[in-house]
């Protein structure tokens, strides 16, 4: 049984993203004075009064005319509202009622949706509360998302209106971040995996600004903004920071690379970023529908020549557009998560290191060797004398040959004894 969905709608700059962040208690949605900033529908699981629901922050209605993908954003909002169980219609008590507010109210009435009218920015000197009675949606709940006023009352009202649902344990789902450069097809891949258009897709680079959380029975997918080297404004910078946070939150990272273009320094840096965070990694070469048979054959060998250190990471050629090999990608995610969580017992690691020392005696003494943790797999080596990096690389390769750890970065914790 799916969790009920509550969507926040309203015209631009009424404070929808601020309210969303306040309720989920995290700065997930990007907030700025620039109108029309939110484009995708951000989703996050919320619990209040022992009830769980999915809270959705939609794009602002009636953004500036220069927004090149407004039509796609509007279609996405329309689809999200139609599927939601409850609508929180947010209006601005500072500016008062505007023609756009009346249009939104009429639209919601035609959809026959259950609506809670909420007046934001009640902390201003003269909040224009009574203007909004004419919308015919009842008395507005008065809040200030920025000052954290009235949020509890709003959540009480939301949970009163929602149906009962059974609990779903978040720990049973795989947390998976989709990362890569701008315009490599991350949002298209998310839509292909889910089987539904959750994320707004456009050929315009930088379409995705926030990190989207999509919760399914088996996954929590996070579609991130493209990671880049330079930022043209603070919005791109904050999108980049959220992408890095999403990596930290995830268990498995899908690194999406454009198969039609040469590997770049940024592609390599993104893989390194996931390795440094100790996350399970799968590399997805997207857009293979644009390549012929011979070109497809050369993609992975070319990558392995450019980045031989990524030999342990599983790689798959996919087309997010056609869905080709996307089911296999999902199977790889399950496999890599198991490998990241894998633990080797002390007896087996002791036998392993004794075999390795007898096979190739290092120029220092190994007193003890054992796995101290998983996620990522970390091995403690107590030694007399400092091991060289080339020996640690050799030991990592032998561990993988013996125990697997496919897609899982291996870490060593060296402890010196005099």
N, C-alpha and C positions, 0 to 999 in steps of 0.2 A: 504494500500500500504506500503510495507516494506521499511525501510531506506536502501539506497545503502551501500554496504560493501567495505571497502578499507583494504587490508591486506598488512602488511610489511613482506617481505621475504628476505632471505640472508643467507650466511653461518654463522657459530657461531662467536661471538665476533666482529661483524661489528657495533654494537651499536643500534640494533633494539629496545631493551627495553628502552634505554636512549631516543631515538627518540619518542617512544610511550609515555613515561612519560612527555616529553617536550611538546608534542602536547596537551595532555589531562590536563596538568598543575597540575598533581598530581603524587606522587611517588608510583603508583599502581603496576608496574612491578618491581620485584627484580632485582637489577643491581649489578654485581660483575665481576671481571676479570676471574672468572672460566668459561670455555667454556661449552656450552650445558645446561645452567642454566634454561632457559625457556622451559617448556614442553607442557603446555596447551596453547590454543589460547585465550589470554586475549582480551576482547571486551569492548569498551567504546564509548558512544555517544559523538560526537564532532559537534560543530557548527562553521562555518566560512563563511563570506560573505553571511549571511542569508540562508545558506544551512546546512542541518544536514546529517550526515552519521555515520556509525559504523566503528570505527578504530579498527583493529585487530593486535595484536602483536603475531606472530607465533613463534614456536620453531626454534632454529637455525639449518640449514641444515649441515650435515656432522660433528656431534659432536665427542668427543673422543670415541674410540672403546669400552671403558669399560662401556659406558652407557647401562644398561641392558634393557631399554625399548625403545631404539632408533627406532626399527621397528614400534612400535605403534605411536611414535611421528611423524615419517615420513608419515604414513598413514593419521594422523590427519592434517598435513600441506597440503598434497595433496588434501584432501577433502575440506579444507578451501579455498585454492586457486581456485579450480574449481568452487566454488560457489560465489566467490567474483566478484564484478563489476569492480574493479580496483586493480592492483598490484603495490606496491612501492617496487622496487628491490634495496635494500641497499647494497652498496659495500664500501670497506675500502680504502680510498685514501692514507693511511699511508703504508699499506703492498703492495698495487698495485694489479694487476689482478692475480688470482690464478686459477688452473685448475677447482676448484669447482665453481668459478664464471661462467666459460664458460659452465659447465654442467647445472647450474641453468638457464642461458640464453637460452640454447637449449630446456630445459624442458618447459619454459614459452612460447617459440615460438610454440612448438608442441601443447600446450593447447590453442593457439590462443587467449591469454589474452591481454587486454589493459595494458601496462606496462609503469611506469615512473621510469627511471633510476636515482638513487640518490647516489651521492658520499659523504660519511660521513668522519669526521675527517679532514676537510679542514684547521684546525688551526695548523697542523704540518708544519715543516719548508719547506719541498718540497712535496706538495701533488701531487700524480701521477695521475692527471686527465686524460691525453690523452691516457693512457694505455687502458681505458675502452671504447674508441670509437670502438675498434675491436669487441665488443660484438654485434654491429649492432642494438643497441636499442636507437640510437640518442645521443644527447649531454646530459651528466649527469647534474642534478641540484646539485650544490655544497653547502653543509651545514656543520655545526658543531653542532651536537645535544647537546653535552656537553656545548658548549659556547653560545648556542642559536643564531647561525648565519644561515641565509638563510631559517629559518622555515616558515616565512610569505610567501616567494616566493613559497615554496613547497606547502603550503596550498592553495595558489591562483591557482596553477596548478591543484591540486587535484579537487577543486570545479569546475574548468572549464571543466574537463573531466566527471563529474558526471551528471546523469539525474536529472530533477526536481522531487521533492517529496513533498508530503503534510506534514505538521508538526504534530507530535504526542506529546501530553502533557505528560511530565514525571510524573507530580503529579497524573495522573490518574492510574499509575501503582503501584502495591504493591512492596515495596522494602523488599526482603526476603533473609536473610543470612542462609546458611546451615552450622552448626558447629558441632563439636564433636571431639573425639580422632582420631588419625591416624588409617586408615584402618577399619573404621566402615561402609564404603559404601557411603560416602557423594557424591563423584563424580558419582557413579552409580545411586544414587537417583536423582541427577540433570538431568542426561541423561534420566531417566525414566519419570520425570515430563515434560521435554521439548519434549520427544518423539524422541530424536535424540542424537547421541553421540558427544556432544560438549567437554566434559572433557575426558582426557586420564585416563583410568582405568587400574590398575595393582594390583596384590597381594603384590607388594613390598611396605612396609610402607613408607610414605613420598613422594609418587609420585607427589601429588599436592603441589606446592611451592608457587604459587601466589594465590591471591583471584580473581576468575573468575567472571566477570559480563556478564550475559546473558540476553538480553532485548527481551521480547515478547510483545504481545499486552496488556496483563494484568499484567505481572510481570517484575521486575528486580531481577533476582536470582543471589546471590553471593555464589559461592562454595569456601570454605576457606581451607587452609592447616590445618591439624590436630593440635589441641591444646594439648600440653604436658607439663610435669613438668620440664624436662631437655632438653637441646639442645646440639647436638654433634658439631655444628659449627655455624657460624654467619648467614648462609643461613636459617637454621631452626629457629634461633632467630627472624630474620626479617619476616619470614613467619608467626610466632606467633603474632608479632606486627600487621601485616596486617589483621590477623584474628580478632583481637580485634577491629581494626578500622572498619572492615566490620560490626561488631555487632552495633557499634555506628551509622553507616549509615543506617542500616535497620530499618523497622517498626515491622516486625515479624521475629522471629528466630526459625528455625527448629533445635532442638537438636537431633542428630542422635546417638542412643545407640545400641550396638551389642546385640541382644536379646539372642544370644547363650552363652553369658558370664555373670558372676556375675557383679553387679553394682560396680564401683570403686570410689575412692575418686576424681579422675579427672573428671568422669562423673558428680558427684555432684557439683564440683567446676565450671564446664562449665555452668550448669543450674544457679548457683548462680551469675555467671558473667553476664548472660543475664538478670536476675532479677535486679541486681545492676544498669544496664544500663536502666532499665525501659522499656524493649521491650516486645511486645507480644510474647508468647512462645507456641510452639507445640512440644511435644516429640514423636519422631518416633522410634519405636523399629524395627530395620532392621534385615534381614536375617531369617525371620520366615519360609522361605522355607526349612530351615535345621532342623526345629522342628516338632515333632509330635503333635497330637491334645491335649494331656494332658499337654505337655510342654508349648504350647501356652497359655493355660488357667492360668498358674502360673506366667507368665511374669509380668503383671501389678500389681497383688496383692503383689508379692515379692518386686517390686519397691516401692509401697506405704508403705510397712513396713519399708523399708530402708530410705525413704525420705517422711515422712508424711506432711511436710510443702509444698510440691508441689501438694497438693490435688486439687488446682484450675486450674492446667494446663491440657489441653486435651491431651490424649495419644492415639496412634494408632499403631497397629501391621502392619508392611508392609514388602514387599519383593521388593527391588529395582531391583533385577534380573528378577523376573517374572512380575513385575508391579502390584502385588496384593495389593489392597487397596490404591494405589497411588492417584486415583481420589478422594477418600474420604479425603486424606491428603490435597489436594488442596482446598477442600471445607472448611476444618478447618482453613486454612490460611485466607480465606475471612472472616470467622466468627470472628476470633481472632482480625483481623485488625479493624473491627467495634467495638469490645469490648474495644480495647485500645483507640480508639478515642471517646468513649462514654462520654457524659456530662450529669450530673443530675442537674436540676434547683434548685435554692435556696429554693423555697417553699417545694419541695419534700425532700430535705436534712434536712430542719428544722423540718418537720413532722417526719422524720426518727429518728432524735436525741431526739426529745421529747418523742417518743414512747419508745426508748431504755432507757432513763433516768427513765421514769416511770416504766419500766419493771425491770431494774436492776440499781439502783442508785449508781454511782461511788463515791469513797471517795474524790472527788474534784468537783469544780463547773465548768460546761461547759457554757461559756458565748455565744459563737457562733460557728457554724459548717457549712461549705459550701465547695463545690468543686471549687478549684481555677484554675485548668487546666486539660487537657487530655494529653495523650502520655508522661508519664503514668498518669492514673487517680490519682490526688493528692487532698487531703482534708485538709483544714485549720481548726484547732481546737484551739480556743482562750479559755484559761482556767485560773482558779485560783487554783494553785497547779499542780504539774507535774504528768501526767498520767503514770501509770505503763505499762510495755511492755505487760503483760498478758491481760490488758484491751484493748490495741490497737489491739492485735491479735483477741480478742473476737469481737471487733467492725468491724474489717476487714471481719471476717466470716459472721457477720450479714449483712454487706453491700453486700456481694456476694449473700447471700440468697435472698435479696430484689431486687437487681439491676443487678445481673449477673457478669459482668467483667470477663468472662471466658478467661483464659490464659493471663490476664493483671495484672501485679504487681500493688498493691495499695500502695501509699505513704501517710504518714501523715506529715503535717507541723504544729508543736506545737508552739503556741505563748503564753507565760505566761504573765498574768496581776497580779500585786500586789494588 
